[in-house]
């Protein structure tokens, strides 16, 4: 009997994951917010269902006994994730899935002043976007404890890959902070993230938590300079942190306020994951 996979929030990462399951002959359905999203999936031979998780009553989405990847993001404001709460209400009303893999964010650790950390580090999210992700984690943990069904959480670093690079920003000449002011950031190639998600679904113990990153952090400025070099573009202008307060967006300043270096030992050792792109240099070589 084929497994039934459902990808809630079947966008950039989810579509790649769904295609991989489909190529293996597995049944897979993507849940998206718009009719255009359904049409996009169906052009790829993937069944699509339109559903807005912001709605109070979502109806029966066919999730009972399925293996569910929850990739849908929280709303853009607040410190809670009502989308995940609505999804759990669907579980409880229409039948629980067998297992859920949720992609959260490494932002739940907050600012670690550049220290190396692993999954045992306490959470201390500062940005509202990270607080929403932690709320989703806690909602799902409560559901798992009450239902006895499996839950695995991946705390995901910055995702890069085809069509997911800051090329327009670099072309526009938007400045970046000088290297001595830049925080450490972490990332993972989208293909490695898909592999990690499948490994988590297939063989992670219930309740497991993993940092999904390549284990080779660099500063945010190094990231932009490396992308510019690989793409053959001019380097972005470099400015001081004081100048950045007036010249960079509020969102970018929020990212600049946190610095951490993430270990991925548990991902590699417990799940046996071999990264195809264990560093940014290798990942960028595959994109240009």
C-alpha positions as CSV (number, residue, x, y, z in Angstrom):
1,X,0.0,0.0,0.0
2,X,1.3,3.4,-1.0
3,X,1.9,6.0,1.7
4,X,-0.3,9.1,1.5
5,X,1.8,12.3,1.8
6,X,0.1,15.7,2.1
7,X,2.2,18.9,1.9
8,X,0.5,21.8,3.6
9,X,1.9,24.9,2.1
10,X,3.2,23.4,-1.1
11,X,5.4,26.3,-2.3
12,X,9.2,26.6,-3.0
13,X,10.3,23.7,-0.8
14,X,7.0,21.7,-0.8
15,X,6.8,21.5,-4.6
16,X,10.3,20.0,-4.8
17,X,9.5,17.5,-2.1
18,X,6.2,16.6,-3.7
19,X,7.9,16.0,-7.1
20,X,10.4,13.7,-5.4
21,X,7.6,11.6,-3.8
22,X,5.7,11.5,-7.1
23,X,8.8,10.3,-9.0
24,X,9.1,7.4,-6.4
25,X,5.5,6.4,-7.2
26,X,4.1,7.7,-3.9
27,X,0.7,9.4,-3.6
28,X,1.2,13.1,-2.8
29,X,-1.2,16.1,-2.5
30,X,-0.2,19.7,-2.1
31,X,-2.4,22.2,-0.2
32,X,-2.0,25.8,-1.4
33,X,-3.8,29.1,-0.9
34,X,-4.9,30.0,-4.4
35,X,-6.4,28.5,-7.6
36,X,-3.2,29.6,-9.4
37,X,-1.3,27.4,-6.9
38,X,-3.5,24.5,-7.7
39,X,-3.0,25.0,-11.4
40,X,0.7,25.2,-10.9
41,X,0.8,21.9,-9.1
42,X,-1.5,20.1,-11.5
43,X,0.8,21.1,-14.4
44,X,3.5,19.2,-12.6
45,X,1.2,16.2,-12.2
46,X,0.6,16.8,-8.5
47,X,-2.8,16.9,-7.0
48,X,-3.6,20.3,-5.5
49,X,-6.2,21.4,-3.0
50,X,-7.0,25.1,-2.4
51,X,-7.3,26.0,1.3
52,X,-6.6,29.2,3.2
53,X,-5.4,28.4,6.7
54,X,-6.6,31.8,7.9
55,X,-10.2,30.6,7.6
56,X,-11.9,29.5,10.8
57,X,-13.5,26.4,9.4
58,X,-11.2,24.6,7.0
59,X,-13.4,21.5,6.5
60,X,-12.1,18.0,5.9
61,X,-8.8,18.1,4.1
62,X,-8.3,14.4,4.0
63,X,-5.5,14.4,6.5
64,X,-6.6,11.5,8.7
65,X,-3.9,8.8,8.8
66,X,-1.8,10.7,6.2
67,X,1.9,11.7,6.6
68,X,1.7,15.5,6.7
69,X,4.5,18.0,5.9
70,X,3.5,21.3,7.5
71,X,5.3,24.0,5.5
72,X,2.7,26.8,5.6
73,X,4.0,30.0,7.1
74,X,2.3,31.9,10.0
75,X,0.6,35.2,9.3
76,X,2.8,38.3,8.9
77,X,2.0,39.9,12.2
78,X,1.4,39.0,15.8
79,X,3.2,36.6,18.1
80,X,0.9,33.6,17.6
81,X,0.3,31.3,14.6
82,X,-3.5,30.9,14.2
83,X,-2.9,28.9,10.9
84,X,-1.3,26.1,12.8
85,X,-4.0,26.2,15.5
86,X,-6.7,25.9,12.7
87,X,-4.8,23.0,11.3
88,X,-4.8,21.2,14.6
89,X,-8.5,21.8,14.9
90,X,-8.9,20.0,11.6
91,X,-6.9,17.1,13.0
92,X,-9.0,16.9,16.0
93,X,-12.3,17.2,14.2
94,X,-11.8,15.0,11.1
95,X,-9.0,12.6,12.2
96,X,-5.4,12.8,13.1
97,X,-2.5,12.3,10.7
98,X,-0.1,9.5,11.4
99,X,2.9,11.8,11.5
100,X,3.7,15.5,11.0
101,X,7.0,17.0,10.0
102,X,7.0,20.8,10.7
103,X,9.6,23.3,9.4
104,X,10.2,26.0,12.0
105,X,13.1,28.5,12.1
106,X,16.4,28.7,13.7
107,X,15.3,32.2,14.7
108,X,13.6,30.7,17.8
109,X,17.1,30.7,19.4
110,X,17.3,34.5,19.3
111,X,20.6,36.3,19.4
112,X,23.4,34.1,20.6
113,X,26.2,36.6,20.1
114,X,27.9,34.4,17.4
115,X,28.2,31.4,19.7
116,X,28.1,27.8,18.3
117,X,24.9,26.2,19.5
118,X,23.0,22.9,19.0
119,X,19.4,21.8,19.6
120,X,19.8,21.8,23.4
121,X,20.3,25.6,23.4
122,X,17.4,27.4,25.1
123,X,14.9,29.2,22.9
124,X,14.7,33.0,23.3
125,X,13.0,34.4,20.1
126,X,13.1,38.2,19.8
127,X,11.6,38.9,16.4
128,X,7.9,38.5,16.2
129,X,8.3,36.2,13.1
130,X,10.3,33.8,15.3
131,X,7.8,34.0,18.2
132,X,5.1,32.9,15.8
133,X,7.1,29.9,14.8
134,X,7.7,28.9,18.4
135,X,4.0,29.2,19.0
136,X,3.4,26.8,16.2
137,X,6.0,24.4,17.6
138,X,4.3,24.5,21.0
139,X,0.8,24.0,19.5
140,X,2.0,20.9,17.6
141,X,3.8,19.5,20.6
142,X,0.6,19.8,22.6
143,X,-1.4,18.1,19.8
144,X,1.2,15.3,19.6
145,X,1.1,14.7,23.4
146,X,-2.7,14.6,23.4
147,X,-3.2,12.4,20.3
148,X,-0.2,10.1,20.6
149,X,0.7,10.8,17.0
150,X,4.2,11.5,15.7
151,X,5.8,14.9,15.4
152,X,9.2,15.9,14.1
153,X,10.4,19.5,14.0
154,X,13.1,20.9,11.7
155,X,14.5,24.3,12.7
156,X,15.5,25.6,9.3
157,X,18.2,28.1,8.5
158,X,18.2,30.5,5.5
159,X,17.1,28.6,2.4
160,X,18.9,29.2,-0.9
161,X,18.8,27.6,-4.3
162,X,17.5,28.2,-7.8
163,X,15.5,31.4,-7.9
164,X,16.2,31.9,-4.2
165,X,19.2,34.2,-4.1
166,X,19.5,38.0,-3.4
167,X,20.4,38.8,-7.0
168,X,18.0,41.7,-7.5
169,X,19.1,43.3,-4.3
170,X,22.8,43.0,-5.4
171,X,22.0,44.3,-8.9
172,X,20.2,47.3,-7.4
173,X,23.3,48.2,-5.4
174,X,21.6,48.0,-2.1
175,X,24.3,48.3,0.6
176,X,25.3,45.7,3.2
177,X,27.1,46.2,6.5
178,X,30.9,46.0,6.5
179,X,32.4,42.6,7.5
180,X,33.4,43.6,11.0
181,X,29.7,44.6,11.8
182,X,28.1,41.6,10.2
183,X,26.4,38.8,12.2
184,X,26.9,35.1,11.6
185,X,24.1,33.5,9.6
186,X,23.3,29.9,8.7
187,X,21.8,28.4,5.5
188,X,20.9,25.2,3.7
189,X,20.5,24.4,0.0
190,X,16.8,23.7,-0.9
191,X,17.7,20.2,-2.2
192,X,19.4,19.3,1.0
193,X,16.4,20.6,3.0
194,X,14.1,18.4,0.9
195,X,16.3,15.4,1.7
196,X,16.3,16.3,5.4
197,X,12.5,16.5,5.4
198,X,12.1,13.1,3.8
199,X,14.6,11.6,6.2
200,X,12.7,13.1,9.1
201,X,9.4,11.7,7.8
202,X,10.9,8.2,7.1
203,X,13.1,7.5,10.1
204,X,13.2,10.2,12.8
205,X,11.9,9.2,16.2
206,X,8.8,11.0,17.3
207,X,9.5,14.1,19.2
208,X,12.8,14.6,17.5
209,X,14.2,18.1,16.8
210,X,16.9,19.0,14.3
211,X,18.7,22.0,13.1
212,X,18.5,22.0,9.3
213,X,21.6,23.8,8.2
214,X,24.8,22.9,6.3
215,X,26.9,23.4,9.4
216,X,29.2,26.0,7.7
217,X,27.9,29.4,8.8
218,X,29.5,32.6,7.5
219,X,28.7,36.3,8.1
220,X,25.8,37.8,6.3
221,X,28.2,40.1,4.4
222,X,30.3,37.2,3.3
223,X,27.1,35.6,1.9
224,X,26.2,38.6,-0.2
225,X,29.8,38.9,-1.4
226,X,30.0,35.2,-2.3
227,X,26.7,35.3,-4.2
228,X,27.8,38.5,-6.1
229,X,31.1,36.8,-7.0
230,X,29.5,33.6,-8.2
231,X,27.0,35.6,-10.3
232,X,29.6,37.9,-11.8
233,X,28.0,41.0,-10.3
234,X,29.6,44.0,-8.6
235,X,30.0,43.7,-4.8
236,X,27.3,45.6,-2.8
237,X,28.5,48.9,-1.2
238,X,29.6,48.3,2.4
239,X,28.5,50.6,5.2
240,X,28.8,50.9,8.9
241,X,26.1,49.6,11.3
242,X,25.4,53.2,12.2
243,X,24.7,54.1,8.6
244,X,22.6,50.9,8.1
245,X,20.1,52.2,10.6
246,X,19.0,54.9,8.0
247,X,19.6,53.0,4.8
248,X,18.4,49.4,5.3
249,X,14.9,48.0,5.7
250,X,13.4,47.2,9.1
251,X,13.4,43.6,8.2
252,X,17.1,43.5,7.3
253,X,18.0,45.4,10.4
254,X,16.1,42.7,12.4
255,X,18.2,40.0,10.8
256,X,21.4,42.0,11.5
257,X,20.5,42.1,15.2
258,X,20.9,38.3,15.7
259,X,24.1,36.3,15.4
260,X,24.6,32.5,15.9
261,X,26.4,29.6,14.4
262,X,24.5,26.3,14.3
263,X,25.7,22.8,14.6
264,X,24.0,20.1,12.5
265,X,25.6,17.0,14.1
266,X,22.3,15.5,15.1
267,X,20.9,15.8,11.6
268,X,23.9,14.1,10.1
269,X,24.5,11.5,12.8
270,X,21.0,10.5,13.9
271,X,19.4,10.6,10.5
272,X,22.5,9.6,8.6
273,X,22.1,12.6,6.3
274,X,24.8,13.2,3.8
275,X,24.5,16.8,2.4
276,X,24.9,17.2,-1.3
277,X,26.0,20.9,-0.6
278,X,27.8,21.0,2.7
279,X,29.0,24.5,2.2
280,X,27.8,27.7,0.3
281,X,30.7,27.4,-2.1
282,X,29.6,24.0,-3.3
283,X,26.0,25.1,-3.5
284,X,26.7,28.2,-5.5
285,X,28.9,26.2,-8.0
286,X,25.7,24.2,-8.8
287,X,23.7,27.4,-9.5
288,X,25.9,29.2,-12.0
